[in-house]
Amino acid sequence: MFQRLFLLIALLIQAFFFFEISFALKEGKTCLLNKNCDAGLHCETCLAKNELRPRCSRTQPINPISKVKGLPFNKYSWLTTHNSFARLGAISSTGSLILAPTNQQDSITSQLNNGVRGFMLDMYDFENDVWLCHSFGGTCFNFTAFQPAINVLREFQVFLEKNKEEVVTIIIEDYVKSPKGLTKMFNAAGLQKFMFPVTRMPKNGGDWPRLDDMVQKNQRLLVFTSASRKEANEGIAYQWNYMVENQYGDGGLKVGACPNRAESKPMNDKSKSLVLVNHFPDTADVIVACKQNSASLLESIKTCYQAAGQRWPNFIAVDFYKRSDGGGAPQAVDVANGNLICGCDNFAACKVDGKCG
Ligand SMILES: *[C@@H]1O[C@H](CO)[C@@H](O)[C@H](O)[C@H]1NC(C)=O
């Protein structure tokens, strides 16, 4: 009720500011419509922070490859969406209404175009196929099933085909038991040729190959599974051999703490070269997300930097990645990239020679 009142007031304020509105507004400026804002921004109000003024806020990080391409893959940070497939307002491909939480606002293609490069996907056997789904007790139902996973894999295929310098990571929460279920699907989606081979992944905490080398060899798709046996059986990397991750859900939102999630080695285990920071609640909430994706996210990556043995996250995973009070998750990615790539706290200040300007 309270939030509705806020929404009404926010709309009135939008109307009030209408006459001041021009176009190509910078971050933080008052806006009315998305198109009032500069590229890479949209117009929104963060009611969860009791802010009523709609402002241009960021939907895109600075693409690090726009400046520096020759570093090992583990020296970059990527915007990552939690449950990337669970789109607000989606209707199940079974035709059912979806009675499961939703975590994002736009399609995979739109996320890719906004610079999201890490995707967390939950995959299940369902309807004689592999589906993107939530579950109750490990089972996928019509009302928790979003769509066949191959649909979104084809979106990745189109993007990788069109954008020859981009590298994308898919992290699968893997419940697929059907024999070679994932392999068959990645083949069918035309993605096998892009897959970065497990044999080239560093096993003992070494640096990853350089980004430009991955691009040159066209090995531009990293896929990780939560199912350990698939590394030997299908050549799909077992996530916990290569990555540490902090606790997800409410446990990951606690100020000043960055414990590892149960499946992960401790955050400071440097035999794993990649670091992923989760920052989203147990129960996804489109209203509260703008607050969680703002100052507390920046705090969280700094806390996790210390917990991970002074390593900035390679992946920053959030719900509703476009929502914030201004800089949001894109800014957090810029902070991580600034520190990783040139040692300044803001990637905007990094120069092409890798120095801090
Ligand atoms: C689930 O959806 C499928 C179509 O994909 C339909 O054939 C089936 O009857 C549905 N099951 C239930 C229980 O509604």
The ligand as an ORCA input file, in Angstrom:
! r2SCAN-3c Opt
* xyz 0 1
  C       2.220    -28.993    -18.936
  O       2.461    -28.413    -20.203
  C       2.391    -29.320    -21.264
  C       2.756    -28.556    -22.525
  O       4.097    -28.233    -22.551
  C       1.021    -29.963    -21.350
  O       1.023    -30.932    -22.382
  C       0.681    -30.606    -20.029
  O      -0.646    -31.081    -20.060
  C       0.840    -29.616    -18.898
  N       0.647    -30.291    -17.630
  C      -0.189    -29.838    -16.699
  C      -0.247    -30.632    -15.445
  O      -0.843    -28.836    -16.850
*
